[in-house]
Amino acid sequence: MPDLVKIIAGLTLGSLGGALFHWLSLPLPWMLGALFVTMVASISGAAIRGPTRLRPAIVAVIGVLLGSRFTPEVLDQAGQTLVTLSILVVYLAAVGAVVVPYYRVVGRRDWITAYFAGMPGGLSEMIELGEAKGADVPAIVLAHSLRIVLTIGLILIVFRVVLAHKLGGRGVGVAGQGIGATDAMLLAGCAVLGALVAMRLRLPAPTFLGPLILSAVVHLTGLTTSLPPSALVIAAQVALGTILGCRFQGIPLASLARAGVLSLGATVLTLVLAAGAGLAMQATVGVGLDQALLALAPGGLTEMGLMALAIHADVAFVALHHIARILIVIVGAPLVLRWF
């Protein structure tokens, strides 16, 4: 099948999965529904593909959406943030000390592969750094891809069963309806200009972080209070879920099962450490445990930000800690590896 037909098939399946999850009133329906259905189809060998070339535009939309949650009130929390970021640094060191040896001993990976598979950094950054050091790249891809999927699933279980959150399937992006022409141009400028500047500055995940930072600036300064249109946000979530689900295309089921069990253990270990750090945040500055878990969970920044929107948590708090996590790991991981 031509690639375009495979992409259309993937997006069609993703849209049907999102619609099904929305009808069932499941949390984050458009992204998780698309992810689940396309992941099952990919593992089954279906001829589908995700719109990977559109990913920069997709994450830019979500970056602008999450940046819109940086309201002027966020500046009043500066003192609290210094404390929670200090806890974050200790937590990251603990994750590295526990999960990296886990991949070496239990997963029987070489030390370099275990290091970049176990460090809680971004997927693309860990692949790039690991490849430069001679690591087993497919093992790193599987470890981080499964970590994101498993984190989303486990966090949903914790929120619904343990923390008794009523997670519904609506609420992400609806407030963006009825946006005016001036605000639309301003938000579009945040997406385009933010991505270009971030790429020029060589920031990690530039097409996401750039729009998020610029959107945060225009919302913090009160230039606009608008959000991206609801239909655009839904389309971006479906496309993102489809891309994540199609990552499992062509992986033998036996290899996926082995990697899944290994990644489940690593994810549970990390979430236990995240819960401990979250309780420390709650005890020191009074941050809610649900919000702290989302800020520390080893899921992607985009995915955890959307989940924060779904439960009406402080998206700015969650996004800030994930940005700090990525930057700390990118800068610190090569330095620690050199010493190690």
C-alpha positions as CSV (number, residue, x, y, z in Angstrom):
1,M,0.0,0.0,0.0
2,P,1.2,3.6,-0.7
3,D,2.4,5.5,2.4
4,L,-0.4,8.0,2.1
5,V,-3.1,5.3,2.1
6,K,-1.5,3.8,5.2
7,I,-1.5,7.2,6.9
8,I,-5.1,7.7,6.0
9,A,-6.0,4.2,7.3
10,G,-4.1,4.9,10.5
11,L,-5.8,8.3,11.1
12,T,-9.2,6.7,10.3
13,L,-8.6,3.9,12.9
14,G,-7.4,6.5,15.4
15,S,-10.5,8.7,14.9
16,L,-12.8,5.7,15.4
17,G,-10.9,4.7,18.5
18,G,-11.1,8.3,19.8
19,A,-14.8,8.5,19.0
20,L,-15.4,5.1,20.8
21,F,-13.5,6.3,24.0
22,H,-15.4,9.6,23.8
23,W,-18.7,7.8,23.6
24,L,-17.7,5.6,26.6
25,S,-16.7,8.8,28.5
26,L,-13.2,7.6,29.1
27,P,-10.5,10.0,30.1
28,L,-8.5,11.7,27.4
29,P,-10.6,9.9,24.8
30,W,-9.2,11.3,21.6
31,M,-5.6,10.6,22.3
32,L,-5.9,7.4,24.3
33,G,-8.6,5.9,22.0
34,A,-6.5,6.5,19.0
35,L,-3.4,5.2,20.8
36,F,-5.1,1.9,21.9
37,V,-6.8,1.0,18.6
38,T,-3.8,1.8,16.5
39,M,-1.4,0.0,18.9
40,V,-3.5,-3.2,18.7
41,A,-3.7,-2.9,14.9
42,S,0.0,-2.3,14.6
43,I,0.9,-5.3,16.8
44,S,-1.6,-7.4,14.7
45,G,0.3,-6.4,11.5
46,A,-2.2,-4.0,10.0
47,A,-0.8,-1.8,7.1
48,I,-1.1,1.5,8.9
49,R,1.2,4.5,9.6
50,G,1.1,7.5,11.7
51,P,1.5,11.1,10.3
52,T,5.0,11.4,11.7
53,R,5.9,14.3,9.3
54,L,3.0,16.3,10.8
55,R,4.2,15.7,14.4
56,P,5.9,19.1,14.6
57,A,2.6,20.9,13.8
58,I,0.7,18.5,16.0
59,V,2.8,19.1,19.1
60,A,3.0,22.8,18.4
61,V,-0.9,23.0,18.8
62,I,-0.7,21.2,22.1
63,G,2.2,23.3,23.2
64,V,0.2,26.5,22.6
65,L,-2.7,24.9,24.5
66,L,-0.6,24.0,27.5
67,G,1.1,27.4,27.4
68,S,-2.3,29.1,27.7
69,R,-2.5,27.7,31.3
70,F,0.4,29.9,32.4
71,T,-1.7,32.7,34.0
72,P,-0.4,35.6,36.0
73,E,-1.2,33.7,39.2
74,V,1.6,31.3,38.4
75,L,4.2,34.0,39.3
76,D,2.9,34.0,42.8
77,Q,4.1,30.4,43.3
78,A,7.8,31.1,42.7
79,G,8.9,30.3,46.2
80,Q,6.9,27.0,46.2
81,T,8.4,26.1,42.8
82,L,12.0,26.4,44.1
83,V,11.2,23.8,46.8
84,T,9.5,21.4,44.4
85,L,12.2,21.7,41.8
86,S,14.8,20.7,44.5
87,I,12.7,17.6,45.3
88,L,12.6,16.9,41.6
89,V,16.4,16.8,41.4
90,V,16.6,14.3,44.2
91,Y,13.9,12.2,42.6
92,L,15.7,12.1,39.3
93,A,18.9,11.0,41.0
94,A,17.0,8.2,42.8
95,V,15.3,7.0,39.5
96,G,18.8,6.8,37.9
97,A,20.2,4.9,40.9
98,V,17.4,2.4,40.9
99,V,16.1,1.9,37.3
100,V,19.5,1.9,35.5
101,P,20.8,-1.1,37.5
102,Y,17.4,-2.7,37.1
103,Y,17.8,-2.7,33.3
104,R,21.4,-3.9,33.7
105,V,20.7,-6.8,36.1
106,V,17.1,-7.8,35.4
107,G,17.0,-6.8,31.7
108,R,20.6,-8.0,31.0
109,R,21.4,-5.0,28.9
110,D,24.9,-3.6,28.6
111,W,25.6,-0.6,30.9
112,I,25.3,2.0,28.2
113,T,22.0,0.7,26.9
114,A,20.7,0.3,30.5
115,Y,21.7,3.8,31.3
116,F,19.8,5.5,28.5
117,A,16.9,3.1,28.8
118,G,16.5,3.8,32.5
119,M,17.2,7.6,32.6
120,P,13.8,9.5,32.7
121,G,14.5,11.8,29.8
122,G,12.6,12.4,26.6
123,L,12.4,9.6,24.0
124,S,14.2,11.4,21.1
125,E,16.9,12.9,23.3
126,M,17.7,9.5,25.0
127,I,17.8,7.8,21.5
128,E,20.1,10.5,20.2
129,L,22.5,10.4,23.2
130,G,22.4,6.6,23.4
131,E,23.2,6.1,19.7
132,A,26.2,8.5,19.9
133,K,27.6,6.3,22.8
134,G,27.0,3.0,20.9
135,A,23.9,1.8,22.8
136,D,21.3,-0.7,21.5
137,V,18.9,1.9,19.9
138,P,15.9,-0.5,19.4
139,A,16.0,-1.4,23.1
140,I,16.0,2.2,24.1
141,V,13.1,3.0,21.7
142,L,11.0,0.1,23.1
143,A,11.9,1.0,26.7
144,H,10.8,4.6,26.4
145,S,7.8,4.0,24.1
146,L,6.4,1.4,26.5
147,R,7.2,3.5,29.5
148,I,5.0,6.3,28.2
149,V,2.1,4.0,27.3
150,L,2.3,2.1,30.6
151,T,2.7,5.3,32.6
152,I,-0.5,6.7,31.1
153,G,-2.4,3.4,31.9
154,L,-1.1,3.1,35.5
155,I,-1.7,6.8,36.3
156,L,-5.3,6.4,35.1
157,I,-5.7,3.4,37.4
158,V,-4.2,5.2,40.4
159,F,-6.3,8.3,39.8
160,R,-9.5,6.4,39.4
161,V,-9.1,3.6,42.0
162,V,-6.7,5.0,44.6
163,L,-7.4,8.8,44.5
164,A,-11.1,8.4,43.4
165,H,-10.9,11.0,40.6
166,K,-14.0,11.1,38.4
167,L,-12.2,11.0,35.1
168,G,-14.6,11.9,32.3
169,G,-14.1,12.1,28.6
170,R,-14.7,15.8,28.0
171,G,-13.2,19.1,28.9
172,V,-9.9,19.3,27.0
173,G,-9.9,22.2,24.7
174,V,-13.6,23.0,24.7
175,A,-13.0,26.5,26.0
176,G,-11.2,27.4,22.8
177,Q,-14.4,27.7,20.8
178,G,-15.4,31.1,19.4
179,I,-11.9,32.4,19.2
180,G,-11.5,35.8,17.4
181,A,-9.4,36.6,14.4
182,T,-6.8,38.6,16.3
183,D,-6.4,36.0,19.0
184,A,-6.2,33.2,16.3
185,M,-3.4,35.1,14.6
186,L,-1.6,35.6,17.9
187,L,-1.8,31.9,18.8
188,A,-0.7,30.9,15.3
189,G,2.2,33.2,15.7
190,C,3.1,31.5,19.0
191,A,3.2,28.1,17.2
192,V,5.2,29.2,14.2
193,L,7.6,31.7,15.7
194,G,8.0,29.7,18.9
195,A,9.1,26.6,17.0
196,L,11.5,28.5,14.7
197,V,13.2,30.3,17.7
198,A,13.4,27.1,19.7
199,M,15.0,25.3,16.8
200,R,17.5,28.1,16.3
201,L,18.4,28.0,20.0
202,R,18.6,24.1,19.8
203,L,16.2,23.6,22.6
204,P,15.0,20.0,23.3
205,A,11.7,19.2,21.6
206,P,11.7,22.6,19.9
207,T,8.4,22.4,18.1
208,F,6.7,21.7,21.4
209,L,8.7,23.8,23.9
210,G,9.0,26.9,21.7
211,P,5.2,27.3,21.2
212,L,4.6,26.4,24.8
213,I,7.0,29.1,26.1
214,L,5.8,31.8,23.7
215,S,2.1,31.0,24.5
216,A,2.9,31.1,28.2
217,V,4.5,34.6,27.7
218,V,1.5,36.0,25.9
219,H,-0.9,34.6,28.4
220,L,1.2,35.7,31.4
221,T,1.3,39.2,30.1
222,G,-2.4,39.3,29.4
223,L,-2.2,39.8,25.6
224,T,-4.8,37.0,25.2
225,T,-6.8,34.6,27.3
226,S,-7.9,32.4,24.3
227,L,-7.2,28.8,23.7
228,P,-6.8,27.0,20.3
229,P,-10.1,25.9,18.7
230,S,-11.6,22.7,20.2
231,A,-11.7,20.9,16.8
232,L,-8.0,21.6,16.2
233,V,-7.1,20.3,19.7
234,I,-9.1,17.1,19.1
235,A,-7.5,16.6,15.7
236,A,-4.0,17.0,17.3
237,Q,-4.8,14.5,20.0
238,V,-6.0,11.9,17.5
239,A,-2.9,12.4,15.4
240,L,-0.6,12.2,18.4
241,G,-2.3,9.0,19.6
242,T,-2.0,7.5,16.2
243,I,1.7,8.3,16.0
244,L,2.3,6.7,19.4
245,G,0.3,3.6,18.5
246,C,2.0,3.1,15.2
247,R,5.4,3.0,16.9
248,F,4.7,-0.7,17.6
249,Q,4.5,-1.5,13.9
250,G,6.6,-4.5,12.9
251,I,7.8,-5.5,16.4
252,P,7.6,-9.3,16.9
253,L,5.1,-10.1,19.5
254,A,7.6,-12.2,21.6
255,S,10.1,-9.3,21.7
256,L,7.3,-6.9,22.6
257,A,6.1,-9.1,25.4
258,R,9.5,-9.4,26.9
259,A,10.2,-5.7,26.6
260,G,6.7,-5.0,28.0
261,V,7.3,-7.0,31.2
262,L,10.7,-5.4,31.7
263,S,9.3,-1.9,31.1
264,L,6.3,-2.6,33.4
265,G,8.8,-3.3,36.3
266,A,10.8,-0.2,35.5
267,T,7.6,2.0,35.3
268,V,6.3,0.7,38.6
269,L,9.6,1.4,40.3
270,T,9.7,4.9,38.9
271,L,6.1,5.6,39.9
272,V,6.8,4.4,43.5
273,L,9.7,6.9,43.7
274,A,7.4,9.5,42.1
275,A,4.8,8.8,44.8
276,G,7.4,9.3,47.5
277,A,8.6,12.6,46.0
278,G,5.0,13.6,45.6
279,L,4.3,13.0,49.2
280,A,7.4,15.1,50.0
281,M,6.0,18.0,47.9
282,Q,2.6,17.6,49.7
283,A,4.3,17.7,53.1
284,T,6.6,20.7,52.4
285,V,4.5,23.1,50.3
286,G,1.0,21.5,50.2
287,V,0.9,20.5,46.6
288,G,-1.9,18.0,45.9
289,L,-0.6,14.4,45.4
290,D,-2.4,14.0,42.1
291,Q,-0.8,17.2,40.7
292,A,2.6,16.1,42.1
293,L,2.3,12.7,40.5
294,L,1.6,14.2,37.1
295,A,4.6,16.5,37.5
296,L,6.9,13.6,38.3
297,A,5.4,10.6,36.4
298,P,7.7,9.2,33.7
299,G,5.3,9.9,30.9
300,G,5.8,12.4,28.1
301,L,5.4,16.1,28.8
302,T,2.7,16.4,26.1
303,E,0.7,13.4,27.5
304,M,1.0,14.4,31.2
305,G,0.1,18.0,30.3
306,L,-3.1,16.8,28.6
307,M,-3.9,14.6,31.6
308,A,-3.5,17.5,33.9
309,L,-6.0,19.4,31.7
310,A,-8.4,16.4,32.0
311,I,-8.4,16.4,35.8
312,H,-8.3,20.3,36.0
313,A,-4.9,20.2,37.7
314,D,-2.4,23.1,37.5
315,V,-1.0,22.5,34.0
316,A,1.7,25.2,34.4
317,F,3.1,23.4,37.5
318,V,3.1,20.0,35.7
319,A,4.6,21.4,32.4
320,L,7.3,23.3,34.3
321,H,8.5,20.3,36.2
322,H,8.6,18.1,33.0
323,I,10.5,20.8,31.1
324,A,13.0,20.9,34.1
325,R,13.2,17.1,34.1
326,I,14.1,16.9,30.4
327,L,16.7,19.7,30.6
328,I,18.3,18.3,33.8
329,V,18.6,14.8,32.2
330,I,19.9,16.1,28.9
331,V,22.6,18.2,30.6
332,G,23.3,15.8,33.4
333,A,23.1,12.4,31.8
334,P,26.2,12.7,29.6
335,L,28.2,14.2,32.5
336,V,27.3,11.4,34.9
337,L,27.9,8.8,32.2
338,R,31.4,10.2,31.6
339,W,32.2,10.0,35.4
340,F,30.6,6.6,35.7
